[in-house]
Amino acid sequence: MNVVMTCWALIKKYEVHLFLSIMSFLVGGLFATGVLNYLASKESFRLQKEIEAIDKSSKMRQITWPLLENSKKKAVLN
């Protein structure tokens, strides 16, 4: 309610153009913030998928590495 009264006081004291320019600046700032937030979340999601892929490949290496070592030992013994 305080914001509405302040805006109404601005409209009465100054011209409507000043009020509209201030409001367009605020709305533009909110829009820019929303766009930046969207881009940051999109990049964060991409990085999260990349990290999950790296984790999955490292887990596969942990599983396959002992199998490779065992096959090398068997080849040496034969």
DSSP file (Angstrom, degrees, kcal/mol; ACC not computed):
  #  RESIDUE AA STRUCTURE BP1 BP2  ACC     N-H-->O    O-->H-N    N-H-->O    O-->H-N    TCO  KAPPA ALPHA  PHI   PSI    X-CA   Y-CA   Z-CA
    1    1 A M     >        0   0    0      0, 0.0     4,-2.0     0, 0.0     5,-0.2   0.000 360.0 360.0 360.0 -34.3    0.0    0.0    0.0
    2    2 A N  H  >  +     0   0    0      1,-0.2     4,-2.2     2,-0.2     5,-0.2   0.876 360.0  52.2 -65.3 -37.0    2.9    2.3    0.7
    3    3 A V  H  > S+     0   0    0      2,-0.2     4,-2.7     1,-0.2    -1,-0.2   0.907 108.0  51.3 -65.8 -41.5    4.3    1.7   -2.8
    4    4 A V  H  > S+     0   0    0      1,-0.2     4,-2.5     2,-0.2    -2,-0.2   0.910 110.7  48.3 -62.6 -42.0    0.9    2.7   -4.3
    5    5 A M  H  X S+     0   0    0     -4,-2.0     4,-2.2     2,-0.2    -1,-0.2   0.888 111.7  49.9 -66.4 -38.7    0.8    5.9   -2.3
    6    6 A T  H  X S+     0   0    0     -4,-2.2     4,-2.2     2,-0.2    -2,-0.2   0.921 111.8  48.2 -65.3 -43.3    4.4    6.7   -3.3
    7    7 A C  H  X S+     0   0    0     -4,-2.7     4,-2.3     1,-0.2    -2,-0.2   0.911 111.3  50.1 -63.3 -41.9    3.6    6.1   -7.0
    8    8 A W  H  X S+     0   0    0     -4,-2.5     4,-2.2     1,-0.2    -1,-0.2   0.881 109.4  51.7 -64.6 -37.5    0.5    8.2   -6.7
    9    9 A A  H  X S+     0   0    0     -4,-2.2     4,-2.9     2,-0.2     5,-0.3   0.890 109.2  50.6 -65.6 -39.2    2.5   11.0   -5.1
   10   10 A L  H  X S+     0   0    0     -4,-2.2     4,-2.6     2,-0.2    -2,-0.2   0.907 109.9  50.2 -63.4 -41.5    5.0   10.9   -7.9
   11   11 A I  H  < S+     0   0    0     -4,-2.3    -2,-0.2     1,-0.2    -1,-0.2   0.916 115.6  42.5 -64.0 -42.4    2.2   11.0  -10.5
   12   12 A K  H  < S+     0   0    0     -4,-2.2    -2,-0.2    -5,-0.2    -1,-0.2   0.917 120.0  41.4 -69.9 -43.3    0.7   14.1   -8.8
   13   13 A K  H  < S+     0   0    0     -4,-2.9    -2,-0.2    -5,-0.2    -3,-0.2   0.925 124.7  24.5 -74.7 -44.5    4.0   15.9   -8.1
   14   14 A Y  S  < S-     0   0    0     -4,-2.6     2,-0.1    -5,-0.3     0, 0.0  -0.479  98.6 -78.5-110.2-178.0    5.7   15.2  -11.4
   15   15 A E     >  -     0   0    0     -2,-0.2     4,-1.3     1,-0.1     3,-0.5  -0.367  38.8-112.3 -78.4 163.7    4.5   14.5  -14.8
   16   16 A V  H  > S+     0   0    0      1,-0.2     4,-2.9     2,-0.2     5,-0.2   0.797 112.9  67.9 -65.1 -28.8    3.3   11.0  -15.8
   17   17 A H  H  > S+     0   0    0      1,-0.2     4,-2.4     2,-0.2    -1,-0.2   0.892  98.8  49.3 -61.3 -40.1    6.3   10.7  -18.2
   18   18 A L  H  > S+     0   0    0     -3,-0.5     4,-2.4     2,-0.2    -1,-0.2   0.933 112.2  48.0 -64.2 -44.9    8.7   10.6  -15.2
   19   19 A F  H  X S+     0   0    0     -4,-1.3     4,-2.7     1,-0.2    -2,-0.2   0.925 112.8  48.4 -60.8 -44.8    6.6    7.9  -13.5
   20   20 A L  H  X S+     0   0    0     -4,-2.9     4,-2.6     1,-0.2    -1,-0.2   0.870 110.4  51.1 -66.2 -35.7    6.3    5.9  -16.7
   21   21 A S  H  X S+     0   0    0     -4,-2.4     4,-2.0    -5,-0.2    -1,-0.2   0.903 111.6  47.6 -68.2 -39.1   10.1    6.1  -17.3
   22   22 A I  H  X S+     0   0    0     -4,-2.4     4,-2.3     2,-0.2    -2,-0.2   0.931 113.8  47.3 -64.7 -44.7   10.8    4.9  -13.8
   23   23 A M  H  X S+     0   0    0     -4,-2.7     4,-2.9     1,-0.2     5,-0.2   0.897 111.2  50.5 -65.1 -39.6    8.3    2.1  -14.1
   24   24 A S  H  X S+     0   0    0     -4,-2.6     4,-2.5     1,-0.2    -1,-0.2   0.877 109.8  51.7 -66.5 -34.9    9.7    1.0  -17.5
   25   25 A F  H  X S+     0   0    0     -4,-2.0     4,-2.2     2,-0.2    -2,-0.2   0.924 112.4  45.5 -63.8 -44.0   13.2    1.1  -16.0
   26   26 A L  H  X S+     0   0    0     -4,-2.3     4,-2.3     2,-0.2    -2,-0.2   0.918 114.7  46.8 -65.8 -43.9   12.0   -1.2  -13.1
   27   27 A V  H  X S+     0   0    0     -4,-2.9     4,-2.5     1,-0.2    -2,-0.2   0.901 112.1  51.2 -66.0 -39.8   10.2   -3.6  -15.4
   28   28 A G  H  X S+     0   0    0     -4,-2.5     4,-2.7    -5,-0.2    -1,-0.2   0.895 109.6  50.6 -62.8 -39.3   13.2   -3.7  -17.8
   29   29 A G  H  X S+     0   0    0     -4,-2.2     4,-2.4     2,-0.2    -2,-0.2   0.901 110.7  48.6 -64.4 -40.9   15.4   -4.5  -14.8
   30   30 A L  H  X S+     0   0    0     -4,-2.3     4,-2.4     2,-0.2    -2,-0.2   0.908 112.2  49.1 -64.9 -40.7   13.1   -7.3  -13.7
   31   31 A F  H  X S+     0   0    0     -4,-2.5     4,-2.5     2,-0.2    -2,-0.2   0.932 112.0  48.1 -63.9 -45.3   13.0   -8.7  -17.3
   32   32 A A  H  X S+     0   0    0     -4,-2.7     4,-2.7     1,-0.2     5,-0.2   0.898 111.4  50.9 -62.4 -40.1   16.8   -8.6  -17.6
   33   33 A T  H  X S+     0   0    0     -4,-2.4     4,-2.4     1,-0.2    -1,-0.2   0.910 110.4  49.7 -63.5 -41.5   17.1  -10.3  -14.2
   34   34 A G  H  X S+     0   0    0     -4,-2.4     4,-2.3     2,-0.2    -2,-0.2   0.907 111.3  48.3 -63.4 -42.2   14.7  -13.0  -15.3
   35   35 A V  H  X S+     0   0    0     -4,-2.5     4,-2.6     2,-0.2    -2,-0.2   0.930 113.0  47.4 -64.5 -45.1   16.6  -13.5  -18.6
   36   36 A L  H  X S+     0   0    0     -4,-2.7     4,-2.4     1,-0.2    -2,-0.2   0.889 111.5  51.0 -63.8 -38.1   19.9  -13.7  -16.8
   37   37 A N  H  X S+     0   0    0     -4,-2.4     4,-2.4    -5,-0.2    -1,-0.2   0.909 110.4  49.6 -64.2 -41.8   18.4  -16.1  -14.2
   38   38 A Y  H  X S+     0   0    0     -4,-2.3     4,-2.3     2,-0.2    -2,-0.2   0.932 112.2  47.1 -62.6 -46.2   17.1  -18.3  -17.0
   39   39 A L  H  X S+     0   0    0     -4,-2.6     4,-2.3     1,-0.2    -2,-0.2   0.890 112.3  50.3 -64.3 -38.5   20.4  -18.4  -18.8
   40   40 A A  H  X S+     0   0    0     -4,-2.4     4,-2.4     2,-0.2    -1,-0.2   0.900 111.5  47.5 -66.6 -39.9   22.3  -19.2  -15.6
   41   41 A S  H  X S+     0   0    0     -4,-2.4     4,-2.3     2,-0.2    -2,-0.2   0.875 111.0  52.0 -69.4 -35.2   19.9  -22.0  -14.7
   42   42 A K  H  X S+     0   0    0     -4,-2.3     4,-2.1     2,-0.2    -2,-0.2   0.924 112.5  45.0 -64.5 -44.1   20.3  -23.4  -18.3
   43   43 A E  H  X S+     0   0    0     -4,-2.3     4,-2.6     2,-0.2    -2,-0.2   0.889 112.0  52.7 -65.8 -39.4   24.1  -23.3  -18.0
   44   44 A S  H  X S+     0   0    0     -4,-2.4     4,-2.3     2,-0.2    -2,-0.2   0.902 109.0  49.5 -62.8 -41.4   23.9  -24.9  -14.5
   45   45 A F  H  X S+     0   0    0     -4,-2.3     4,-2.2     2,-0.2    -1,-0.2   0.904 111.0  49.8 -63.9 -41.5   21.7  -27.7  -15.9
   46   46 A R  H  X S+     0   0    0     -4,-2.1     4,-2.1     1,-0.2    -2,-0.2   0.919 112.2  47.3 -64.0 -43.3   24.2  -28.3  -18.7
   47   47 A L  H  X S+     0   0    0     -4,-2.6     4,-2.5     1,-0.2    -1,-0.2   0.871 109.5  54.1 -66.3 -35.8   27.1  -28.4  -16.3
   48   48 A Q  H  X S+     0   0    0     -4,-2.3     4,-2.3     2,-0.2    -1,-0.2   0.918 109.3  47.6 -63.7 -42.9   25.2  -30.8  -14.0
   49   49 A K  H  X S+     0   0    0     -4,-2.2     4,-2.1     2,-0.2    -2,-0.2   0.893 111.7  50.9 -64.2 -39.0   24.6  -33.2  -16.9
   50   50 A E  H  X S+     0   0    0     -4,-2.1     4,-2.1     2,-0.2    -2,-0.2   0.912 110.4  48.5 -64.8 -42.0   28.3  -33.0  -17.9
   51   51 A I  H  X S+     0   0    0     -4,-2.5     4,-2.7     1,-0.2    -2,-0.2   0.896 110.2  52.0 -64.6 -40.2   29.4  -33.7  -14.3
   52   52 A E  H  X S+     0   0    0     -4,-2.3     4,-2.4     1,-0.2    -1,-0.2   0.890 109.0  50.6 -63.7 -38.3   27.0  -36.7  -14.1
   53   53 A A  H  X S+     0   0    0     -4,-2.1     4,-2.3     2,-0.2    -2,-0.2   0.901 111.2  48.1 -65.4 -40.1   28.5  -38.0  -17.4
   54   54 A I  H  X S+     0   0    0     -4,-2.1     4,-2.3     2,-0.2    -2,-0.2   0.915 112.1  49.5 -65.7 -42.3   32.0  -37.7  -16.0
   55   55 A D  H  X S+     0   0    0     -4,-2.7     4,-2.2     1,-0.2    -2,-0.2   0.908 111.0  49.9 -61.9 -41.9   31.0  -39.4  -12.7
   56   56 A K  H  X S+     0   0    0     -4,-2.4     4,-2.0     1,-0.2    -1,-0.2   0.905 111.7  47.6 -64.7 -41.3   29.4  -42.2  -14.7
   57   57 A S  H  X S+     0   0    0     -4,-2.3     4,-2.1     1,-0.2    -1,-0.2   0.872 111.2  51.0 -69.3 -34.9   32.5  -42.7  -16.8
   58   58 A S  H  X S+     0   0    0     -4,-2.3     4,-2.0     2,-0.2    -1,-0.2   0.872 109.2  51.1 -70.1 -34.1   34.8  -42.7  -13.8
   59   59 A K  H  X S+     0   0    0     -4,-2.2     4,-1.7     2,-0.2    -2,-0.2   0.893 109.0  51.2 -66.3 -38.5   32.6  -45.3  -12.1
   60   60 A M  H  X S+     0   0    0     -4,-2.0     4,-3.0     1,-0.2     5,-0.2   0.903 109.1  51.1 -64.3 -39.2   32.8  -47.4  -15.2
   61   61 A R  H  X S+     0   0    0     -4,-2.1     4,-2.4     1,-0.2    -1,-0.2   0.889 107.6  52.8 -64.0 -37.5   36.6  -47.1  -15.1
   62   62 A Q  H  < S+     0   0    0     -4,-2.0    -1,-0.2     1,-0.2    -2,-0.2   0.843 114.0  43.4 -65.7 -32.6   36.6  -48.2  -11.5
   63   63 A I  H  X S+     0   0    0     -4,-1.7     4,-0.7     1,-0.1    -2,-0.2   0.914 119.4  40.5 -77.6 -43.9   34.6  -51.2  -12.4
   64   64 A T  H  X S+     0   0    0     -4,-3.0     4,-2.3     1,-0.2     5,-0.2   0.767  99.9  72.7 -80.6 -24.5   36.6  -52.2  -15.5
   65   65 A W  H  X S+     0   0    0     -4,-2.4     4,-2.2    -5,-0.2    -1,-0.2   0.924  98.5  45.9 -60.2 -47.4   40.1  -51.4  -14.3
   66   66 A P  H  > S+     0   0    0      0, 0.0     4,-2.5     0, 0.0    -1,-0.2   0.874 111.3  54.3 -62.7 -33.6   40.3  -54.5  -11.9
   67   67 A L  H  X S+     0   0    0     -4,-0.7     4,-2.1     2,-0.2    -2,-0.2   0.905 108.9  47.9 -65.3 -39.2   38.9  -56.6  -14.7
   68   68 A L  H  X S+     0   0    0     -4,-2.3     4,-2.1     2,-0.2    -1,-0.2   0.904 111.1  50.8 -66.5 -40.1   41.7  -55.4  -17.0
   69   69 A E  H  X S+     0   0    0     -4,-2.2     4,-2.2     1,-0.2    -2,-0.2   0.911 110.3  49.6 -63.2 -42.0   44.3  -56.0  -14.4
   70   70 A N  H  X S+     0   0    0     -4,-2.5     4,-2.2     1,-0.2    -1,-0.2   0.895 110.1  50.2 -64.5 -40.0   43.0  -59.6  -13.9
   71   71 A S  H  X S+     0   0    0     -4,-2.1     4,-2.0     1,-0.2    -1,-0.2   0.870 109.9  51.0 -68.6 -34.0   43.1  -60.3  -17.6
   72   72 A K  H  X S+     0   0    0     -4,-2.1     4,-2.1     2,-0.2    -2,-0.2   0.905 110.1  49.7 -66.4 -40.9   46.7  -59.0  -17.8
   73   73 A K  H  X S+     0   0    0     -4,-2.2     4,-2.3     1,-0.2    -2,-0.2   0.899 111.1  49.3 -64.4 -40.0   47.7  -61.3  -14.9
   74   74 A K  H  X S+     0   0    0     -4,-2.2     4,-2.0     1,-0.2    -1,-0.2   0.886 109.8  51.5 -66.2 -37.8   46.1  -64.3  -16.6
   75   75 A A  H  < S+     0   0    0     -4,-2.0    -1,-0.2     1,-0.2    -2,-0.2   0.882 111.3  47.6 -66.6 -37.5   47.8  -63.5  -19.8
   76   76 A V  H  < S+     0   0    0     -4,-2.1    -2,-0.2     1,-0.2    -1,-0.2   0.890 111.5  50.5 -70.0 -38.9   51.2  -63.3  -18.0
   77   77 A L  H  <        0   0    0     -4,-2.3    -2,-0.2     1,-0.3    -1,-0.2   0.850 360.0 360.0 -68.6 -33.2   50.5  -66.6  -16.2
   78   78 A N     <        0   0    0     -4,-2.0    -1,-0.3    -5,-0.2    -2,-0.2   0.499 360.0 360.0 -77.6 360.0   49.6  -68.4  -19.5
